[in-house]
């Protein structure tokens, strides 16, 4: 007791001023994220691409479907900065329109996949009785080949969805749902692992000992602590959804042939690789850039959100 | 000692493996270079029984194995194959009253299993195709045939129901080959679909036999050692017939990389082909036959709400299309199209604008529809306005009796066809017609699978586009495709060539009349009349008279582009330059 009394009590005035600011998880993460150079570059590039496809068409008012046969195979000119295809359709307008679709698919499919993946992971990790069955279902889904399945489902549900939502919206919903519904498994595994680690910690025990109901423990305590891997998985999932849609369009499936997406533009342009390479280069470049940026951001977020990796 | 022997053994094993591997590679590559012919068809055959599939790809693939009595050569002349000569009035093979034709068969032909080929097999082929339970795709070749009879082992007498001025329908050309009775006698009628082994490995008299058939993928043929000219012909001992992919990569595989020796049906935009040929590895070969890229206009209602009645023809007209049977609509749709722009921009020298379903041979070509060559959007709009088909709800799309003119327009996946679709969609939008485009993988679209909703036969769309043609030079059986009895539907397993489901007794009467008319000029007049009916009734909207475009590697010799028969008709004569 005496020794404790002797020691000089810390006064608030002695502390360095910046230490007084409370550090939230997010501000810490942001400070860490800024140190990841590639991720910062990726944020700017992605922002530029997203802004371009969203705002771009308001400035570049050329109709992506307008055919001007006399202007076909035009190189990169001031009238057509990205050139034109064999029917004289403006590639810049088509790339911007296609980008909206591709990005929308990526983000919506990601949201579906994250929702499902997190839910399954939480339940499997928290309830021992559900663990085995949910994880075996996950394994089963992992073993499903996505492309053949997509083809079959497209064939089965295309007409009914087309009737309800129209051809473009119908296919959009179909594609997004399937990509999302088949992309949740890695997230579920990841979340389950984290939940298993977190639920053994003292604060969960504390919460339980004061009689918190399961849902509050799950969503109030555990979910918050497994959120960072979910965010990282989300970025990767956007990238894979964009690529899956591109693969579908590349196979000539999915959206109607006159509805440009990046994958479809690539598919249509590939025949002209030797005549007007711009038709392939631009959509290809944007697919690669977007996926690369999203992956770098994911990488940066993983480093930033993991306290153990903080320097 | 034990250790030593183990070392010795493993050394020996390694040597054996290495030598073996090199040996195999060595022989395989020698074969690849010399005597293996690699053919690429970007639509893969699903069967070799041409009676079960009307597809060109199946007919060509089967022509290596199955032979008819006579074929057409590259100029459209008849050449005897299994017959000793072409029966004519002069040599007495055709009776004076034109009701019978007598084929004398060669007596030196054996089937690939070694058994002799006889007149009985010819009779069987007729019975096989005309069995009403089969739904034979080539039944039009047997129009008016009353009886086929084996006079003796090597003489076949065909009797027609009346005078048959052009009696070369049955057993002539790749569409009407001879099947072996011994092999197919248990596969008649409805059973034929399930005879997989027989349909994939038919016993034939041609230069090759099937070694392995993988449906919708690859066919491997080896030489038929019982072939009449063996071992002088054929030069190639193996043929790999690869299916699948798309036209553009098929062209590339021959013209740019030289992986394949021959590629068929290169419906690729001409500037691309031209650039590829400049590599000097292969040559583009083409010929104008009877191929016409056309829009098929569905006369029945394809509305998904109808369920099992979708695109099913009802004789009482109760299931007619809500607007495509209106003259103002189909005329306007045709008028809005600028065929010349399509031909010049997309086909170059491999296609010409046409207004006829039957553009060749010249005597059969109608000139009555040539006004369609000039695009007339204003006229089309005026026509629709006059007919009272106007936009009533202000959405830019016209309505007929409250049904908006929204068209689902499908075709096979092919960059050129998608461009044709885009052009037509734009022109139709200018006359207040909304078009939804759909493209379907070619192997599905032309696959003929009765379980798939996406085949061209099921036609679950308002308009579809593809190319059709006929082998030989006489259009009689081709024109009979569009008679009432040839309409596909669930009761025929969706077989039948009257894809647009048109039924007009007047047309059927013309078909019958042509079958009885002998004089060539009268026949031409009838053919023209039928062609005009098809076009003017809006059953089909012809677009482009297409040249057949294929490519061969420069060292492949003996290829004679044939637009009247199978392109592979003379494959026994193909050789490789050394």
Interface residues (C-beta under 8 A of the other chain):
Chain A: X65 X66 X67 X69 X72 X73 X86 X87 X89 X155 X159 X160 X162 X163 X167 X251 X252 X253 X256 X257 X258 X268 X270 X271 X272 X274 X275
Chain B: X248 X268 X269 X271 X272 X275 X276 X304 X305 X341 X345 X346 X413 X415 X418 X419 X421 X422 X423 X425 X426 X436 X437 X438 X439 X441 X452 X453 X454 X460
